[in-house]
Amino acid sequence: MGNQKIYDCAVIGGGAAGMLAAIRMGRNGLNVILIEHTKKIGNKILQTGNGKCNFTNLRMEEDCYLGDNQREIMSVIERFNQKAVISFFESIGVYHRERNGYVYPHSDTALSLQNALRMEIEHLKIRVSTEFDIREIKRNGRVFELMGDSYTYYANTVLLATGSKAAPKSGSDGSGYELAKKLGHQVVKPLPALVQLVSNGKTCRMMAGVRSQGTVKLFIDDRLAAEEFGELQYTDYGISGIPVFQLSRYAVKAVDEKRKVHLVIDMLPDYSEEYIMRIVETGIQQAGFKNMEQFMEGILNRKLVSAAVEESGISLKHNITEIGSEKVLAFMKQLKSFTMQITGFKDFDSAQVCQGGVKLSEIDMSTMMSMKVPGLFFAGEILDVDGKCGGYNLQWAWSSGAAAAVGVEKFLK
Ligand SMILES: Cc1cc2nc3c(=O)[nH]c(=O)nc-3n(C[C@H](O)[C@H](O)[C@H](O)COP(=O)(O)OP(=O)(O)OC[C@H]3O[C@@H](n4cnc5c(N)ncnc54)[C@H](O)[C@@H]3O)c2cc1C
């Protein structure tokens, strides 16, 4: 070790969680080094919210986080909640704008938020070491040795904030899981979450390109598991859109476990059965000369109608009077329960976040410190936490980063 400098904390991973934690510790006078293995810190932030960065949400409840540990997750969120996040960003010059509870930088650009974090890190003179790959983390007495190819850093505490495996091109390539495992931690199998679902159904190609409001119900082994409403995006491989993202983590896990997964889609969510009956009656009375395609034209996108017709056996070119009100009615009801078998999911490249990660039962959530290695802390998506779309994953990164910063300070005292 010789005369090497020993940092108070080595934060590994210059993402949302790592940057926030470094700033909080730097502001309190701790000597921090931020180690990042790509060329630049904050890469993923630029991709968030379609480049606008939905960095928190005014609605913050247990059901915004998925999986089994919602109470523990909320206990961390509550200590540095959405209001604290908003005022933290104001303190570094990022004012906010809110749309239906979703919070964005007032500039509407993720770049402004990333720049503000970087400027604050620079201003606090926090040492940033980029393009540094850690081969091994060892404990030598009470000091951690972080060994790279040609250099070793030393620190009294380590904060692992290396993210997950989602969007690996941004730098979160899953290497943090390996570091955690080598330090004795268990990792719950990481799987994509907030991701598109794949179907081998022959109708997908027919519907590709359509965006339409709908209700989507997820069934696992024929039992209802989740339900969402919003704009569905039909694609040639399957289905996407915010409602699909919201329930994707359950579908992905079930497909991975080789269980039977299907969606039931209501393509006419604003039409009750009574209203549909009225439409069919008046349609046949006033426009009985139309064929099925012409009749449906003013009701639903033609591609969706074609796909549903494919399943029903009705001919689009057939006259509605000849088909008869009963069959037309049955077809329209079918549009309220269109079935899509789910056979797969898009990979980590397409996923916004991961489910799975470092097991929470091995972390003291009041400090974010490992229960196995004193002085080792965790924050962000490396942990087995995943939230819904809507700013909840960044909120987790900020809250857990802040909690870890406090935990490190307590530990060093
Ligand atoms: C396309 C997309 C859009 C998203 N939009 C939103 C949104 O609008 N709102 C929202 O709340 N969430 C959004 N998310 C999710 C959100 O970005 C993440 O949950 C959040 O960035 C996780 O923060 P983190 O600090 O834990 O990990 P990351 O931000 O992934 O940061 C981890 C950092 O660690 C570095 N690293 C990894 N391994 C090592 C290593 N071995 N050594 C050194 N450094 C390492 C990585 O290069 C990276 O810089 C989005 C994600 C994606 C991909």
The ligand as a Gaussian input file, in Angstrom:
#p B3LYP/6-31G(d) Opt

LIG

0 1
 C      -33.744000       3.649000     -22.793000
 C      -33.942000       3.848000     -21.323000
 C      -34.842000       4.808000     -20.884000
 C      -35.059000       4.979000     -19.496000
 N      -35.897000       5.972000     -19.089000
 C      -36.110000       6.177000     -17.763000
 C      -36.917000       7.260000     -17.322000
 O      -37.382000       8.103000     -18.105000
 N      -37.136000       7.354000     -15.967000
 C      -36.595000       6.481000     -15.064000
 O      -36.829000       6.605000     -13.868000
 N      -35.766000       5.485000     -15.467000
 C      -35.498000       5.328000     -16.793000
 N      -34.644000       4.332000     -17.200000
 C      -33.989000       3.494000     -16.162000
 C      -32.845000       4.271000     -15.491000
 O      -32.040000       4.871000     -16.470000
 C      -31.998000       3.337000     -14.636000
 O      -32.807000       2.644000     -13.720000
 C      -30.934000       4.108000     -13.847000
 O      -30.086000       4.811000     -14.738000
 C      -30.108000       3.180000     -12.980000
 O      -29.104000       3.923000     -12.360000
 P      -27.763000       3.238000     -11.812000
 O      -26.896000       4.338000     -11.374000
 O      -28.123000       2.170000     -10.871000
 O      -27.151000       2.504000     -13.094000
 P      -26.602000       3.130000     -14.457000
 O      -27.265000       4.419000     -14.743000
 O      -26.730000       2.048000     -15.446000
 O      -25.077000       3.432000     -14.137000
 C      -24.138000       2.441000     -13.865000
 C      -22.773000       2.965000     -14.231000
 O      -21.797000       2.038000     -13.786000
 C      -20.833000       1.845000     -14.794000
 N      -20.247000       0.510000     -14.598000
 C      -20.823000      -0.690000     -14.786000
 N      -19.978000      -1.678000     -14.450000
 C      -18.842000      -1.094000     -14.031000
 C      -17.605000      -1.583000     -13.556000
 N      -17.385000      -2.898000     -13.441000
 N      -16.637000      -0.701000     -13.217000
 C      -16.855000       0.646000     -13.326000
 N      -18.000000       1.165000     -13.792000
 C      -18.996000       0.311000     -14.131000
 C      -21.626000       1.971000     -16.078000
 O      -20.806000       2.263000     -17.176000
 C      -22.585000       3.101000     -15.724000
 O      -22.025000       4.362000     -16.002000
 C      -34.372000       4.165000     -18.560000
 C      -33.455000       3.229000     -19.016000
 C      -33.224000       3.071000     -20.377000
 C      -32.201000       2.074000     -20.843000

